[in-house]
Amino acid sequence: MSRNKVLQPNFKTSFLLPKYWLTWLGVLILYTISWLPFKWQLRLGRVIGRLLYKVGGSRKRVAERNIALCFPDMPDNEQKQLVKENFKNTGVALLETGMGWWWPNWRAKKHVKVIGLEHIENAQKNGEGVLLLGIHNLSVEICCRGIGYAHPMVVFYRPHNNELMEYFQFRGRGRSNKYMLGKRDVKGLIGALKDGETCVYLPDQDYGRNRSLFVPFFNVEQTATTTGTLIFARQRNVQCHMVIPSRNADNSGYTIEIKPALNNFPSDNDEADLKVLNKAIEQAILPQPEQYMWLHRRFKTRPNKSDPSLYK
């Protein structure tokens, strides 16, 4: 039974008011583009990404700083090239939102392959819930849609601030999955795990000082890392697996890999567990770092409020 505390957003006549007209225009453009041939969309997305890179702005500076902090030994020219490639992938990700939300079922199934499903199946045969620990790779929207056809999930997510976008986002992400849980519905996710469900949780961003410890992430020794993961991981009869979405290098589609259960995770030591988790996230990012969401200010929360920002 669904324990979802996020009321499914319904269409409102207020969505027709002028304040939503730009949103409607963006949605219409995205929906129209989603019908183009797949490889055309990839090419167009990369063009958009190049334009975003040239425009620059604060997000470009954030990506440059994140990459410099994480890979200080990488030569400057390689860092610059990684940022450029990351922006190309970001442009593609914008169009992948349309793919994930509106592609017909046959098209999503055709382009998304899931490997490692046996890990989930074996856990559930033993009556265990499965906590899939994901990363914010840029192809997350289409992969969220695609994985549901192989094995419907319960998705823990952040509702959109724009009500009209939330209307589309909720339906798009939930089309092939069981149901969605808002980020504050901790009890709902615990309940789903107790019911033996497979749940997706992304622990790799900076969620603030509350319920966080400062542990290494790449070369940043003190990175705010949520302990929320451990609340779910320590429930009885729960297995924890990394799930890694990626866009195939040959532009054929997407591969979602479910890894074997994390060894000796969780333990009774929060700091040690979060170090293990961050190391697993690093290993998930390294094969294709250009596909990771470097535009997020991963290191905005510092150990002390008086510490200078790493982004100035």
C-alpha positions as CSV (number, residue, x, y, z in Angstrom):
1,M,0.0,0.0,0.0
2,S,1.3,3.5,-0.9
3,R,2.5,5.5,2.1
4,N,3.0,8.6,-0.1
5,K,2.5,11.8,1.9
6,V,3.0,14.0,-1.3
7,L,-0.5,14.6,-2.6
8,Q,-0.4,13.8,-6.3
9,P,-0.6,17.3,-7.9
10,N,-3.7,17.8,-10.0
11,F,-4.2,20.3,-12.8
12,K,-5.4,23.7,-11.6
13,T,-7.1,26.4,-13.6
14,S,-4.5,28.8,-12.1
15,F,-1.9,27.1,-14.2
16,L,-3.4,29.2,-17.1
17,L,-2.5,32.5,-15.5
18,P,0.2,34.7,-17.1
19,K,2.7,33.9,-14.4
20,Y,3.0,30.4,-15.8
21,W,3.1,31.3,-19.5
22,L,6.9,31.1,-19.7
23,T,6.7,27.7,-18.1
24,W,4.2,26.5,-20.6
25,L,6.4,27.8,-23.4
26,G,9.4,25.9,-22.1
27,V,7.3,22.7,-21.6
28,L,5.9,23.0,-25.1
29,I,9.4,23.4,-26.6
30,L,10.7,20.5,-24.6
31,Y,7.8,18.2,-25.4
32,T,8.1,19.0,-29.2
33,I,11.9,18.3,-29.1
34,S,11.2,14.9,-27.4
35,W,9.7,13.6,-30.6
36,L,12.8,14.1,-32.6
37,P,15.1,11.1,-33.4
38,F,17.2,10.2,-30.4
39,K,20.6,11.1,-31.9
40,W,19.3,14.4,-33.1
41,Q,18.4,15.3,-29.6
42,L,21.9,14.3,-28.4
43,R,23.4,16.6,-31.0
44,L,21.0,19.5,-30.2
45,G,21.7,19.0,-26.5
46,R,25.4,19.4,-27.0
47,V,24.9,22.5,-29.0
48,I,22.8,23.9,-26.1
49,G,25.5,22.9,-23.7
50,R,28.2,24.7,-25.7
51,L,26.1,27.9,-25.7
52,L,25.6,27.6,-21.9
53,Y,29.3,27.2,-21.5
54,K,30.0,30.4,-23.6
55,V,27.4,32.3,-21.6
56,G,29.2,31.2,-18.4
57,G,27.7,32.7,-15.3
58,S,27.7,31.4,-11.7
59,R,27.0,27.8,-12.6
60,K,30.1,27.6,-14.8
61,R,32.2,29.1,-11.9
62,V,30.7,26.5,-9.6
63,A,31.6,23.6,-11.9
64,E,35.1,25.0,-12.4
65,R,35.6,25.3,-8.6
66,N,34.2,21.8,-7.9
67,I,36.5,20.2,-10.4
68,A,39.5,22.1,-9.2
69,L,38.8,21.1,-5.6
70,C,38.2,17.5,-6.4
71,F,41.0,17.0,-8.9
72,P,43.8,19.4,-7.8
73,D,46.5,17.3,-9.6
74,M,44.7,17.4,-12.9
75,P,46.4,19.8,-15.3
76,D,44.6,23.1,-15.9
77,N,43.9,22.4,-19.6
78,E,42.3,19.0,-18.6
79,Q,40.2,20.7,-16.0
80,K,39.0,23.2,-18.5
81,Q,38.2,20.5,-21.0
82,L,36.3,18.5,-18.4
83,V,34.1,21.6,-17.6
84,K,33.4,22.0,-21.3
85,E,32.4,18.4,-21.7
86,N,30.3,18.7,-18.5
87,F,28.4,21.6,-20.0
88,K,27.7,19.6,-23.2
89,N,26.3,16.8,-21.1
90,T,24.2,19.4,-19.1
91,G,22.7,20.5,-22.4
92,V,21.8,16.9,-23.3
93,A,20.3,16.5,-19.8
94,L,17.9,19.3,-20.4
95,L,16.4,17.4,-23.3
96,E,16.6,14.1,-21.4
97,T,14.0,15.6,-19.1
98,G,11.6,15.6,-22.0
99,M,12.6,12.1,-22.9
100,G,12.0,10.9,-19.4
101,W,8.7,12.6,-18.9
102,W,7.0,12.1,-22.3
103,W,8.6,9.3,-24.3
104,P,6.2,6.5,-25.1
105,N,6.8,3.3,-23.2
106,W,8.4,1.4,-26.1
107,R,10.9,4.2,-26.7
108,A,12.1,4.4,-23.1
109,K,12.4,0.6,-22.9
110,K,14.4,0.5,-26.1
111,H,17.1,2.9,-25.0
112,V,17.6,2.0,-21.3
113,K,19.3,-1.2,-20.2
114,V,19.5,-2.3,-16.6
115,I,22.2,-4.7,-15.3
116,G,22.5,-6.2,-11.9
117,L,18.8,-6.8,-11.3
118,E,19.6,-10.1,-9.7
119,H,20.9,-8.3,-6.6
120,I,17.5,-6.9,-6.0
121,E,15.7,-10.1,-6.9
122,N,17.8,-12.1,-4.5
123,A,17.3,-9.6,-1.6
124,Q,13.5,-9.6,-2.1
125,K,13.4,-13.4,-2.3
126,N,14.8,-13.3,1.3
127,G,12.1,-10.8,2.3
128,E,14.5,-7.8,2.4
129,G,14.0,-4.3,1.4
130,V,16.5,-2.7,-1.0
131,L,17.9,0.8,-0.6
132,L,19.5,1.9,-3.9
133,L,22.0,4.7,-3.3
134,G,22.2,6.8,-6.5
135,I,24.3,9.7,-7.7
136,H,23.3,12.9,-9.5
137,N,24.5,11.9,-12.9
138,L,23.0,14.2,-15.6
139,S,21.0,11.4,-17.2
140,V,19.0,10.8,-14.0
141,E,15.6,11.8,-15.5
142,I,15.6,9.3,-18.4
143,C,17.2,6.7,-16.2
144,C,14.6,7.1,-13.5
145,R,11.9,6.5,-16.1
146,G,13.8,3.5,-17.6
147,I,14.6,1.6,-14.5
148,G,11.0,1.4,-13.6
149,Y,10.2,-0.9,-16.5
150,A,12.8,-3.4,-15.3
151,H,11.8,-3.1,-11.6
152,P,9.3,-0.5,-10.4
153,M,10.8,1.6,-7.5
154,V,9.7,3.9,-4.8
155,V,11.4,7.2,-5.5
156,F,12.5,9.7,-2.8
157,Y,12.7,13.2,-4.4
158,R,12.5,16.9,-4.0
159,P,9.2,18.5,-5.2
160,H,9.7,21.4,-7.6
161,N,9.0,24.9,-6.3
162,N,7.1,25.8,-9.5
163,E,3.7,24.1,-9.1
164,L,3.2,23.6,-12.8
165,M,6.6,22.1,-13.2
166,E,5.9,19.8,-10.2
167,Y,2.7,18.7,-12.0
168,F,4.7,17.5,-15.0
169,Q,7.7,16.3,-12.9
170,F,5.6,14.1,-10.6
171,R,3.8,12.4,-13.5
172,G,6.9,12.1,-15.6
173,R,9.1,10.5,-12.9
174,G,6.2,8.3,-11.7
175,R,5.1,6.9,-15.0
176,S,7.0,3.6,-14.7
177,N,7.6,3.5,-10.9
178,K,5.4,2.6,-8.0
179,Y,5.1,6.0,-6.2
180,M,6.9,9.1,-5.2
181,L,7.9,10.3,-1.7
182,G,8.7,13.9,-0.9
183,K,12.1,14.5,0.7
184,R,10.6,15.1,4.2
185,D,8.6,11.9,4.3
186,V,11.2,9.9,6.2
187,K,8.6,7.6,7.8
188,G,7.1,6.9,4.4
189,L,10.5,5.7,3.1
190,I,11.1,3.6,6.2
191,G,7.7,2.1,5.8
192,A,8.4,1.2,2.1
193,L,11.6,-0.5,3.1
194,K,9.8,-2.5,5.8
195,D,7.3,-3.6,3.1
196,G,10.2,-5.0,1.1
197,E,10.2,-2.3,-1.6
198,T,13.1,-1.1,-3.6
199,C,13.7,2.5,-2.8
200,V,15.9,5.1,-4.5
201,Y,17.8,7.7,-2.4
202,L,20.5,10.1,-3.6
203,P,22.9,11.0,-0.8
204,D,25.6,12.8,-2.8
205,Q,24.6,16.5,-2.5
206,D,25.1,19.1,0.2
207,Y,21.9,19.1,2.3
208,G,23.0,21.5,4.9
209,R,24.5,21.4,8.4
210,N,21.6,19.6,10.0
211,R,22.1,15.9,10.3
212,S,25.4,16.0,8.5
213,L,29.0,15.0,9.3
214,F,32.1,16.3,7.7
215,V,34.1,13.6,6.0
216,P,36.3,13.4,2.9
217,F,34.9,13.5,-0.6
218,F,37.6,13.4,-3.3
219,N,40.3,15.9,-2.1
220,V,38.0,18.0,0.1
221,E,38.7,16.6,3.6
222,Q,35.7,18.1,5.3
223,T,32.6,17.7,3.1
224,A,29.1,18.0,4.6
225,T,27.6,14.5,4.1
226,T,24.1,13.7,5.2
227,T,23.6,11.1,7.9
228,G,20.0,10.7,6.6
229,T,21.3,7.7,4.6
230,L,22.1,5.8,7.7
231,I,18.6,6.2,9.1
232,F,17.3,4.2,6.2
233,A,20.3,1.8,5.8
234,R,20.1,0.7,9.5
235,Q,16.5,-0.5,9.3
236,R,16.1,-4.2,9.8
237,N,16.3,-6.5,6.7
238,V,17.6,-3.8,4.3
239,Q,20.3,-4.2,1.7
240,C,22.2,-1.2,0.4
241,H,23.4,-1.1,-3.2
242,M,24.9,1.6,-5.4
243,V,23.0,2.3,-8.5
244,I,24.9,4.1,-11.3
245,P,23.1,5.6,-14.3
246,S,25.1,6.6,-17.4
247,R,24.8,7.6,-21.0
248,N,26.5,5.1,-23.3
249,A,29.7,6.4,-25.0
250,D,28.4,5.2,-28.4
251,N,25.2,7.3,-28.1
252,S,23.1,4.1,-28.2
253,G,21.2,4.9,-25.0
254,Y,21.7,4.4,-21.3
255,T,22.9,1.8,-18.9
256,I,21.9,1.6,-15.3
257,E,24.2,-0.7,-13.2
258,I,23.1,-2.0,-9.8
259,K,26.1,-3.0,-7.8
260,P,26.4,-5.8,-5.2
261,A,25.5,-4.9,-1.7
262,L,28.1,-2.6,0.1
263,N,30.4,-4.6,2.3
264,N,30.0,-4.2,6.1
265,F,27.6,-1.3,5.5
266,P,26.2,0.1,7.7
267,S,28.2,-0.4,10.9
268,D,27.6,1.3,14.2
269,N,30.1,4.1,13.4
270,D,28.5,7.1,11.5
271,E,31.7,8.7,10.4
272,A,33.2,5.4,9.1
273,D,30.0,4.6,7.3
274,L,29.9,8.0,5.5
275,K,33.5,7.6,4.5
276,V,32.7,4.3,2.9
277,L,29.7,5.8,1.2
278,N,31.6,8.8,-0.2
279,K,34.3,6.5,-1.5
280,A,31.6,4.4,-3.3
281,I,30.2,7.6,-4.8
282,E,33.7,8.6,-6.0
283,Q,34.1,5.3,-7.7
284,A,30.8,5.7,-9.4
285,I,31.7,9.1,-10.7
286,L,35.3,8.4,-11.9
287,P,34.6,6.3,-15.0
288,Q,32.6,9.2,-16.6
289,P,33.2,12.4,-14.6
290,E,31.9,14.6,-17.4
291,Q,28.4,13.1,-16.8
292,Y,28.2,14.1,-13.1
293,M,26.3,17.2,-11.9
294,W,29.2,19.4,-11.0
295,L,27.0,22.5,-11.2
296,H,25.8,21.9,-7.7
297,R,27.6,23.7,-4.9
298,R,28.7,20.5,-3.2
299,F,30.9,22.2,-0.7
300,K,28.8,25.2,0.3
301,T,28.4,24.1,4.0
302,R,31.6,24.4,5.9
303,P,32.5,22.8,9.3
304,N,32.2,26.2,11.1
305,K,29.8,28.9,10.1
306,S,32.7,31.4,10.3
307,D,34.8,29.4,7.8
308,P,35.3,31.2,4.4
309,S,33.3,29.9,1.5
310,L,35.1,27.7,-1.0
311,Y,33.3,29.4,-3.8
312,K,34.8,32.9,-3.3
